[in-house]
Amino acid sequence: MTARDQQERGAVGGSWSRRGVLAGLLGAPVLLLAACNDGARSGGAGGAGTAATPKTSVAKITVTPADGTTNAVFTAPVQVAVESGTLSSVRVADATGQEIAGRLAPDGTSWASTAPLGSGTRYTVAAVASDRDKLQADANTSFTTAAPANTFIGYFTPEDGSTVGVGMPVSITFNTPVTDRRAVQQAITVVADPGVEIVGHWYSSTRLDFRPEQYWAAGTKVTLKLRLKDVQGARGVYGVQAKDVNFTIGRAQTSIADLSADTLTVTTDGQVTATYRVIGGAPEHRTWAGKMVISEQYQQTKMDSATVGLGDEYNIPDVPHAQRLTASGTFIHGNYWSAASAFGNANTSHGCIALRDVKGAGDPGTDGAKFYRSSMVGDVVEVRNSGDRTVDPANGLSDWNLTWADWKAGSAV
């Protein structure tokens, strides 16, 4: 055998030798895999056994309204019940995290909300229960309440942030009749600083006013709290307002119009600050007697007798310095068309109280301008010796003509 032959044989032999080694290596994983599979099937001492299936609670929780409800009745309670177990916790909350109070039944199998839900609000419910083996089950759901189909609102005076006179009541007019006056009045409170008793009085199904026994003290801070949202004012009709209204009582000013003397005496913070000569209502159009509150102020305004049922007796397009005293049309205002000698000497108006003024309201030195400038909404003008009966307390903001006993008798709470 030549040396080359020996080299070639050695090469061939080497090749087979490598194949044998590869075959041995390829066979080893197969045997190992087979061994693992055998161990898994047998669960023998050499391998891990099958993991036991964990036990689950048999308690079953049901939540009403059901998960995903989008028009849940907001007047109905949330109810949570469990079968084959007892409830250990229930939480119902809105998107802000505000929780709804509820009560758990003595046997622990049910829970119901006790606080009202809000309309048009999304709520989440998280409930946990345990079965007799102490295994827990839970339920996490959400729902949204429906918005009421019919609503009511209250239009209020005075305005938020305003400063008003000592005679200003809080007056609320509803846009639909209220049949459950107690529920609505309970949802409205008026508080003052310094504190004083404040009571509501219903004039009708659409008007509720609040006031203290006496005029407000100067500087008092008053807050009207409207909590009418979802309060049922009438069958199927719900409130929508939830807000606070704040106003301040300014200096204490009241005026007395004595129509036997035809004078207007103004008292500010306990001191007489002005006396003006005035014209009152003529015998056939006497001025209402009693306490009236300024509710509106106009630098100039039009006055037309046709709007108060007096035909075409007058139509004045530019009455200066006019301040409304009643809803029926009584004003205290400037007058430029009557003779100067009439002021303090004659009652010739159609029921208003007139002070001397000029056309165009441009002279700040006239009585009409000075009284207007010293006044504010909420000031009281009391008319005496007019020869007419006392104004209806519901006519404008004439609340102070009721005694305190009569005022409180009109409260629903």
Buried (B, 14 or more C-beta within 10 A) or exposed (E): EEEEEEEEEEEEEEEEEEEEEEEEEEEEEEEEEEEEEEBEEEEEEEBEEEEEEEEEBEBBBBBBBEEEBEEBEBBEBBBBBBEEBBBBEBBBBBEEEEEBEBEBEEEBBBBBBEEBBBBBBBBBBBBBBBBEEEBEBEBEBBBBBBBBEEBBBBEBBBEEEBBBBBBBBBBBBBEBEBEBBEBBBBBBBBEBEEEBEBBBBBBEBBBBBBBBEEBBEBEBEBBBBBBBBBBBBBEEBBBBBBEEBEBBBBBBBBBBBBBEBBBBBBBBEEEEEBBBBBBBBBEEBBBBBBBBBBBEBBBBBEBBBEEBEBEEEBEBEBBBBBBBBBEBBBBBBBBBEBEEEBBBEBBBBBBBBBBBBBEEBEBEEBBBBBBBEBBBBBBBBBBEBBEBEEBBBBBBBBBBBBEEEEBBEBBBE
